[in-house]
Amino acid sequence: MAGKRGKEQPGEDALIERIKTILGPPGPPVRVGIGDDAAALCESADDSETLVTTDLLVEGVHFNLEWASPYQVGWKAIAASVSDIAAMGGKPTAAVVSVGARPRAREYFIKSLYEGIAAACERYGVVIAGGDTVRSDRAIVNIAMLGRARKNRAILRKGAAPGDIILVTDTCGDSAAGLQILSLFPKSEITIPFMKRLINRHLAPEPSLAAGLAASASLAPTAMMDLSDGLAVDLPRLTARSGVGAVIYEEKIPTSPDLRAWARRSDVSFASFAVRGGEDFNLLITASASKVDDLERNIESAGTRATRIGEIVSRERGITLVSSSGEILPWPEASFLHF
Amino acid sequence: MAGKRGKEQPGEDALIERIKTILGPPGPPVRVGIGDDAAALCESADDSETLVTTDLLVEGVHFNLEWASPYQVGWKAIAASVSDIAAMGGKPTAAVVSVGARPRAREYFIKSLYEGIAAACERYGVVIAGGDTVRSDRAIVNIAMLGRARKNRAILRKGAAPGDIILVTDTCGDSAAGLQILSLFPKSEITIPFMKRLINRHLAPEPSLAAGLAASASLAPTAMMDLSDGLAVDLPRLTARSGVGAVIYEEKIPTSPDLRAWARRSDVSFASFAVRGGEDFNLLITASASKVDDLERNIESAGTRATRIGEIVSRERGITLVSSSGEILPWPEASFLHF
């Protein structure tokens, strides 16, 4: 969806604003248009609305076929789209798939890709409704996914207010660590279990669908989005849309034992992975102090965890990071870790 | 949508069958899955169903930026998707757009592309709900479009029965003639009006939305699809899905004065353009003999024309072409005219 992949395109957020100017404000049936994790359309007479998101993945930009099998590319493409729907508090229903493949590798690539797509669709309850396959000299995968949310209740990036608590689900930074490991070692030589798990978090991520539905059911979130580009890039998107600032406590950002084990061997601190790493596909949520207990309880019942990492403050205060030593730092540059 | 662009990928229809095997039969909410112009989803309690289609266009495969401006690429991308929705008898509502652009040409390309998208969307009543922009070393455009049709009444490729009349809307072959002209002359030297009109039919086609809606309202069509790859390729898709054969009378296929003017100067017969040319985005319709008058009247009221070009026969009789001289020919090879 628009707003993602900022790491690869400096100025993409500015470009989105220009596109919005060209298109003008969207009319019905679109209730929520460009600029959130998914769009929301009010079309039916019942108490639900349709969510829709599109995500374009290009070989050499978003995936590397030396590291990822076509099966993993297919899984991850579905996972990323499910994450967009989950970030609206919705449930994915159906998707259409466009694939570009090299003529010579076409049979194997498409078969393996679709096996990964089918596995992820089964896991997250998505039905593939249709597709398009074309020839291309680079592999291309586009997923357009539909979902449902309660009418007028999809959770947007805007809505956070000063005093709200900021939470993230699951842990941060694993995917970026997995990407760094892949860039440093031949895949066949990566045999240590924690390193293999980190790689898997990068190549076959699991979107936070249950957590998103649990968050929505609690009625607590004031804003929500998925962390596809990492906290450093994504938090400013949420605060910009909500017209607020934020304080984040570095030491509160949840990290996995695997990430901390890798950080001890790497030249990058685990906090840096956690703040700047992308593609974790966990959720960033804000909730008023009075409802945050309900939110945490609901998410825990769904088998995952939400961790408080900071508070929403007034826009004037901007976004600051409080380091583990208590130092107040400017928010890190919006550049993704590149290895 | 799956099933298109066969001209570029021999064996694509076989590949689609393999994908269907991997995915298994689609469950709810999908009522019509892979293999038609668009998919149909039953999600809402009212009397409508959701249509969805996806279409991937890659620079150098589907468009050439030396011939087409980004504006025209944007227009045509929307037009092709509207045509898929129209071919189901539906009305397009909203679309999401994925764009890949070269970093250096990004600003201009995306601005001009979206201006073409916006113009086509205004023309056909489509609202852009969202998008994704990424970097790529080739321009890429994917449109996923939603539409509505009456519940359980989307018009499919299957349903044609022996005795049905076969019709096409508008004329056939103009787009292919325009493509040939572009391939023969520098664009700046093409000044003759009929040649410019043919080029325009290729670069900025108009989908048969009004005709599709009129056909649907008549309740007459037994099957319908859009001609994106040309009669030679697309008719066998309709007959295969319907389990029937067909007889087509070459001299009845409607062609424009512009095409006939070009054919007199070209080494290709106008009938060959009409049978083999793709991307006219007109409609191929079958209707029972008792209802075909209603169908024609409705389509004429919508400001266009439907022409009877043949009949559906039993599957055993296959597909034959009756030439202008009365000769019964085998159906032409499913290869698009390449220039």
Interface residues (C-beta under 8 A of the other chain):
Chain A: M1 A2 K4 R5 E8 Q9 E12 L15 I16 R18 I19 I22 L23 G24 P26 G27 P28 P29 V30 G33 I34 G35 D36 A38 A39 L41 E43 S44 A45 D46 S48 T50 V52 T53 T54 D55 L56 L57 V58 G60 V61 H62 T93 A94 V96 V97 S98 V99 G100 P103 R106 E107 I110 K111 Y114 E115 I117 A118 C121 V127 I128 A129 G130 G131 D132 T133 V134 R135 S136 D137 R138 I140 N142 A144 L146 R148
Chain B: M1 A2 K4 R5 E8 Q9 E12 L15 I16 R18 I19 I22 L23 G24 P26 G27 P28 P29 V30 G33 I34 G35 D36 A38 A39 L41 E43 S44 A45 D46 S48 T50 V52 T53 T54 D55 L56 L57 V58 G60 V61 H62 T93 A94 V96 V97 S98 V99 G100 P103 R106 E107 I110 K111 Y114 E115 I117 A118 C121 V127 I128 A129 G130 G131 D132 T133 V134 R135 S136 D137 R138 I140 N142 A144 L146 R148
